[in-house]
């Protein structure tokens, strides 16, 4: 986590105090602790997305480039989630008003994530990626349980994706945004896991993303993208 925002916050009490105040206090402390524990203290970060400049130092330009890559990666996932809920609602497959309300609320939230990420990317001088072409029709055609299973998979992946990039983020504002979205994705996942009666442990590409200990486990970019590939046209 060399030169990352997470490392700076871990090492600098005054910076950490300002960060927690910005994030809203106790809840942020808890989420930050999960991020720090999950990322560990390993400086040999093979998942980093920014390239160090000559001399081994990461320049501000490198940091912005790396953060933009992470933000566009997150935006791709949020596009996927928002589109999924939109198609599910439009399909009329959800008959239970309570489940329909959850799907509508989750879809609105994912669209808010899309809007926030696009604004952040633009603010940093980057260009938001285009929404990917998706193919959810096969899942929807299989019925409501298949839809709920897919929703849980995607939400669990979303939470693990944000956690997996925490140690690579250089900008504290970007880290704050990632932490806030990670928390919501995790709660979405928990609600869907409970609705489905899922146990602990995860399965396949989701191994380790469901609660199986005191600290969640992140997933790297390659693993997450491979897991969502079936939903991409």
GUFIRO-569532 format. One line per 3 residues: number of its first residue (from 1); their letters; for each residue y, z, x of N, C-alpha, C. Coordinates in steps of 0.05 Angstrom, whole numbers. Example, Ala and Ser with C-alpha at 12.3 -4.5 7.8 and 13.67 -1.06 7.14 Angstrom:
BEGIN
1) as) -114/156/264/-90/156/246/-66/156/264; -45/142/257/-21/143/273/1/157/258
***
This chain:
BEGIN
1) xxx) -24/0/16/0/0/0/25/0/17; 24/-10/41/47/-11/59/70/-25/45; 94/-12/47/119/-23/37/119/-27/6
4) xxx) 100/-17/-8/100/-20/-37/117/1/-50; 126/-5/-75/142/14/-90/126/40/-95; 100/37/-100/83/60/-105/82/78/-80
7) xxx) 80/67/-56/80/83/-32/106/97/-27; 128/82/-33/155/95/-29/158/119/-48; 149/116/-72/151/138/-92/133/161/-84
10) xxx) 110/155/-73/92/176/-65/103/192/-41; 118/178/-24/127/191/1/155/203/-1; 171/195/-22/199/203/-23/203/219/-49
13) xxx) 204/246/-48/208/263/-72/233/256/-88; 255/251/-74/280/246/-89/278/219/-104; 267/199/-92/263/173/-105/244/176/-128
16) xxx) 223/192/-124/203/197/-145/215/211/-169; 233/230/-164/246/246/-185/263/227/-202; 278/210/-190/295/191/-204/278/171/-221
19) xxx) 255/163/-209/237/145/-223/226/158/-248; 217/182/-246/205/196/-269/226/200/-291; 251/206/-283/272/210/-302/277/184/-317
22) xxx) 277/161/-302/281/135/-315/258/129/-334; 234/137/-327/210/130/-342/206/149/-366; 219/172/-366/216/190/-389/201/215/-384
25) xxx) 198/224/-360/188/251/-354/158/253/-352; 147/273/-366/119/281/-362/99/259/-365; 103/242/-386/84/219/-390/83/201/-366
28) xxx) 106/196/-354/108/179/-330/94/192/-306; 97/218/-304/83/233/-282/53/229/-284; 43/232/-308/14/229/-312/5/200/-305
31) xxx) 19/180/-316/12/153/-311/14/145/-282; 35/155/-269/39/150/-240/16/161/-224; 7/185/-232/-15/198/-217/-41/182/-219
34) xxx) -45/170/-243/-68/153/-246/-66/128/-229; -42/116/-228/-38/93/-211/-43/99/-182; -32/121/-173/-34/129/-145/-63/135/-138
37) xxx) -77/150/-155/-105/157/-150/-123/132/-150; -118/114/-169/-134/90/-171/-130/71/-147; -105/70/-137/-100/52/-114/-108/64/-88
40) xxx) -110/91/-87/-118/104/-63/-96/103/-42; -104/108/-17/-85/109/5/-91/88/27; -104/67/18/-113/47/37/-92/27/44
43) xxx) -82/27/69/-62/8/77/-73/-20/82; -99/-22/84/-112/-48/89/-116/-61/62; -94/-71/49/-95/-80/22/-101/-110/21
46) xxx) -125/-116/15/-134/-144/15/-125/-159/-10; -115/-143/-30/-107/-156/-55/-77/-161/-56; -63/-155/-35/-34/-159/-36/-27/-188/-39
49) xxx) -5/-193/-55/2/-220/-61/26/-230/-45; 38/-213/-28/61/-222/-12/53/-224/17; 66/-243/31/58/-248/59/78/-235/78
52) xxx) 69/-217/96/87/-204/115/101/-224/133; 126/-219/140/141/-235/158/132/-229/187; 142/-244/206/134/-240/234/141/-211/242
55) xxx) 123/-199/257/127/-171/265/113/-152/246; 100/-162/225/84/-144/208/100/-132/186; 127/-137/184/143/-125/163/145/-144/139
58) xxx) 146/-132/115/149/-148/91/178/-150/85; 190/-174/85/218/-177/79/223/-175/49; 249/-172/42/256/-170/14/249/-195/-1
61) xxx) 252/-218/12/244/-244/0/214/-245/-5; 199/-236/14/170/-235/11/162/-217/-13; 176/-194/-15/170/-175/-37/176/-187/-64
64) xxx) 199/-201/-66/206/-213/-92/186/-235/-99; 178/-251/-79/159/-272/-84/132/-260/-94; 123/-239/-81/98/-226/-89/100/-214/-117
67) xxx) 123/-201/-123/127/-189/-150/128/-211/-171; 140/-233/-165/141/-255/-184/113/-266/-190; 97/-268/-170/69/-277/-174/54/-258/-192
70) xxx) 58/-232/-188/45/-212/-204/55/-213/-233; 81/-216/-236/93/-218/-262/84/-242/-278; 82/-265/-265/72/-289/-279/42/-287/-285
73) xxx) 27/-273/-269/-1/-268/-274/-3/-250/-299; 14/-229/-300/14/-212/-324/23/-227/-349; 43/-244/-345/53/-260/-368/31/-278/-379
76) xxx) 15/-290/-362/-7/-307/-371/-26/-291/-389; -32/-266/-381/-50/-249/-396/-37/-242/-423; -11/-236/-422/3/-228/-447/5/-251/-466
79) xxx) 10/-275/-456/9/-299/-473/-18/-301/-487; -39/-297/-472/-66/-299/-482/-70/-279/-505; -62/-254/-501/-66/-233/-521/-49/-239/-546
82) xxx) -24/-246/-542/-6/-251/-565/-17/-274/-582; -26/-295/-568/-37/-318/-582/-63/-311/-597; -79/-294/-585/-104/-286/-598/-99/-272/-624
85) xxx) -81/-251/-624/-76/-237/-649/-63/-255/-670; -46/-273/-661/-33/-291/-680/-54/-308/-694; -73/-319/-679/-93/-336/-691/-112/-320/-709
88) xxx) -119/-296/-701/-136/-279/-717/-123/-273/-744; -98/-266/-744/-83/-260/-768/-81/-284/-786; -74/-307/-774/-71/-332/-789/-98/-342/-801
91) xxx) -120/-334/-788/-146/-343/-798/-155/-330/-824; -143/-307/-830/-151/-292/-854/-177/-278/-853; -189/-277/-829/-215/-264/-826/-215/-234/-830
94) xxx) -191/-222/-825/-189/-193/-828/-182/-186/-857; -201/-173/-871/-198/-167/-899/-189/-138/-904; -197/-120/-886/-190/-92/-888/-160/-88/-881
97) xxx) -144/-78/-899/-115/-75/-895/-109/-58/-870; -125/-37/-865/-120/-20/-842/-124/-35/-815; -146/-51/-814/-152/-67/-790/-130/-88/-787
100) xxx) -123/-100/-810/-102/-120/-809/-75/-109/-799; -69/-85/-807/-44/-72/-797/-45/-68/-767; -69/-60/-757/-72/-56/-728/-69/-82/-713
103) xxx) -82/-103/-723/-80/-129/-710/-51/-140/-710; -37/-136/-732/-9/-145/-734/9/-129/-714; 5/-103/-713/21/-86/-695/15/-93/-666
106) xxx) -11/-96/-659/-18/-103/-632/-6/-130/-624; -8/-149/-643/3/-176/-637/33/-175/-632; 48/-159/-647/77/-156/-644/83/-144/-616
109) xxx) 67/-124/-609/70/-111/-584/66/-130/-560; 45/-146/-562/39/-164/-540/61/-185/-538; 72/-194/-561/95/-213/-559/119/-200/-546
112) xxx) 124/-174/-551/145/-160/-538/141/-159/-508; 116/-155/-500/109/-156/-471/116/-183/-459; 108/-204/-474/115/-232/-465/145/-235/-461
115) xxx) 160/-227/-480/190/-229/-479/201/-213/-456; 191/-189/-452/201/-172/-430/194/-183/-403; 170/-193/-400/162/-204/-374/177/-229/-367
118) xxx) 182/-246/-387/197/-271/-383/226/-264/-374; 238/-244/-387/265/-235/-380/266/-224/-352; 246/-209/-344/245/-197/-317/242/-218/-296
121) xxx) 224/-237/-301/220/-259/-282/246/-275/-278; 259/-281/-299/285/-295/-298/306/-279/-283; 307/-253/-288/326/-236/-275/322/-235/-245
124) xxx) 297/-237/-236/290/-237/-208/293/-265/-195; 302/-284/-211/307/-311/-200/282/-330/-201; 262/-321/-216/238/-337/-217/237/-354/-243
127) xxx) 215/-369/-245/211/-386/-269/186/-377/-283; 188/-368/-308/164/-359/-322/144/-382/-326; 118/-375/-323/98/-396/-326/96/-404/-356
130) xxx) 86/-427/-361/82/-437/-388/58/-423/-400; 58/-420/-426/35/-408/-440/11/-425/-436; -12/-413/-430/-36/-429/-426/-48/-439/-452
133) xxx) -62/-461/-451/-77/-470/-475/-101/-452/-479; -105/-444/-504/-127/-425/-509/-148/-437/-528; -171/-424/-530/-192/-432/-548/-206/-408/-560
136) xxx) -195/-397/-581/-206/-374/-594/-222/-381/-619; -222/-406/-626/-235/-414/-651/-264/-407/-653; -279/-411/-630/-307/-404/-630/-312/-374/-635
139) xxx) -295/-358/-624/-298/-329/-628/-292/-322/-657; -270/-332/-668/-263/-326/-695/-284/-336/-715; -296/-359/-709/-317/-370/-727/-342/-352/-727
142) xxx) -346/-335/-707/-370/-318/-706/-367/-293/-723; -343/-288/-734/-339/-265/-752/-323/-243/-741; -318/-223/-758/-299/-201/-751/-309/-185/-727
145) xxx) -335/-179/-725/-344/-162/-703/-340/-176/-676; -344/-202/-676/-340/-217/-651/-310/-217/-644; -293/-218/-664/-264/-217/-659/-256/-190/-648
148) xxx) -267/-168/-660/-260/-142/-650/-271/-137/-622; -295/-147/-617/-306/-145/-590/-288/-160/-569; -279/-184/-576/-262/-199/-558/-235/-185/-554
151) xxx) -224/-174/-576/-199/-159/-574/-202/-135/-555; -223/-120/-558/-228/-97/-540/-231/-106/-511; -246/-128/-507/-250/-138/-480/-223/-146/-467
154) xxx) -207/-160/-482/-181/-170/-471/-162/-146/-466; -162/-126/-484/-144/-103/-479/-153/-87/-456; -179/-83/-453/-190/-68/-430/-183/-83/-404
157) xxx) -186/-109/-405/-179/-125/-381/-149/-123/-375; -132/-123/-396/-104/-121/-391/-96/-95/-377; -107/-73/-386/-102/-47/-374/-111/-47/-345
160) xxx) -135/-58/-340/-146/-59/-313/-130/-77/-295; -120/-99/-306/-104/-118/-290/-78/-106/-280; -64/-92/-297/-39/-79/-288/-45/-57/-267
163) xxx) -66/-42/-272/-73/-21/-252/-81/-33/-226; -95/-56/-227/-104/-69/-202/-81/-80/-185; -58/-84/-197/-35/-95/-181/-15/-74/-174
166) xxx) -18/-49/-183/2/-29/-178/10/-25/-149; -10/-25/-131/-5/-21/-103/8/-44/-89; 10/-67/-103/22/-91/-91/51/-95/-98
169) xxx) 60/-81/-118/88/-85/-129/108/-72/-110; 129/-87/-104/150/-78/-85/174/-65/-98; 181/-76/-122/206/-68/-135/199/-45/-155
172) xxx) 215/-23/-153/209/0/-170/213/-5/-200; 232/-23/-207/236/-30/-235/212/-46/-245; 202/-63/-229/178/-78/-236/154/-59/-240
175) xxx) 152/-40/-221/130/-20/-224/133/-4/-249; 157/4/-256/162/19/-281/154/3/-305; 160/-23/-305/152/-40/-327/122/-43/-329
178) xxx) 109/-47/-306/80/-49/-305/66/-24/-315; 77/-1/-306/66/25/-314/68/29/-344; 91/22/-356/96/25/-384/77/7/-400
181) xxx) 74/-18/-392/56/-37/-406/27/-29/-403; 20/-20/-379/-8/-11/-374/-16/11/-393; 2/29/-398/-3/52/-416/-9/42/-444
184) xxx) 6/23/-453/3/12/-480/-23/-4/-482; -29/-20/-462/-54/-36/-462/-78/-17/-463; -76/5/-448/-98/25/-448/-102/38/-475
187) xxx) -80/43/-489/-82/55/-515/-93/35/-536; -85/10/-533/-96/-10/-550/-127/-11/-546; -135/-11/-521/-163/-13/-514/-178/11/-525
190) xxx) -166/35/-523/-179/59/-533/-183/58/-563; -163/48/-577/-165/46/-606/-187/27/-615; -188/4/-601/-209/-16/-607/-237/-6/-599
193) xxx) -239/7/-576/-264/19/-568/-275/38/-588; -257/55/-599/-265/74/-619/-273/61/-645; -258/40/-653/-264/25/-677/-292/13/-676
196) xxx) -299/4/-652/-325/-10/-647/-347/10/-641; -340/35/-636/-361/54/-628/-372/50/-601; -355/38/-583/-364/32/-556/-367/59/-540
199) xxx) -387/59/-523/-391/81/-505/-376/77/-479; -382/93/-459/-368/92/-433/-382/72/-415; -368/64/-394/-381/49/-373/-374/20/-371
202) xxx) -368/7/-393/-361/-22/-392/-386/-39/-388; -382/-65/-387/-405/-83/-383/-394/-108/-370; -411/-121/-354/-404/-146/-341/-379/-144/-326
205) xxx) -360/-162/-331/-335/-163/-317/-317/-139/-324; -324/-124/-345/-309/-101/-353/-320/-75/-340; -339/-77/-323/-350/-53/-311/-329/-36/-298
208) xxx) -327/-11/-307/-307/8/-296/-281/8/-310; -277/-9/-330/-251/-10/-344/-251/10/-367; -274/17/-378/-275/38/-399/-276/65/-384
211) xxx) -265/86/-397/-265/112/-383/-292/121/-374; -296/125/-349/-321/135/-339/-316/155/-317; -294/169/-318/-287/189/-298/-258/197/-302
214) xxx) -248/213/-284/-221/224/-286/-199/203/-282; -206/181/-267/-186/161/-261/-197/133/-268; -180/117/-280/-188/89/-287/-191/73/-261
217) xxx) -205/50/-264/-209/32/-242/-195/6/-247; -179/-4/-228/-166/-29/-232/-184/-53/-226; -175/-77/-233/-190/-101/-227/-171/-120/-213
220) xxx) -182/-135/-193/-165/-154/-179/-161/-179/-196; -141/-195/-187/-133/-219/-201/-156/-238/-206; -171/-243/-186/-193/-263/-188/-214/-254/-209
223) xxx) -221/-229/-209/-240/-219/-229/-230/-220/-257; -205/-213/-261/-193/-214/-288/-192/-242/-298; -182/-260/-282/-179/-288/-290/-206/-301/-296
226) xxx) -227/-293/-281/-254/-303/-286/-264/-293/-313; -257/-268/-320/-266/-256/-345/-253/-268/-369; -228/-277/-367/-214/-289/-390/-217/-320/-391
229) xxx) -230/-331/-371/-234/-360/-370/-246/-372/-395; -266/-359/-408/-278/-370/-433/-257/-374/-455; -235/-360/-454/-215/-362/-475/-194/-383/-469
232) xx) -195/-395/-445/-175/-415/-437/-186/-443/-440; -169/-460/-452/-178/-488/-457/-177/-504/-431
***
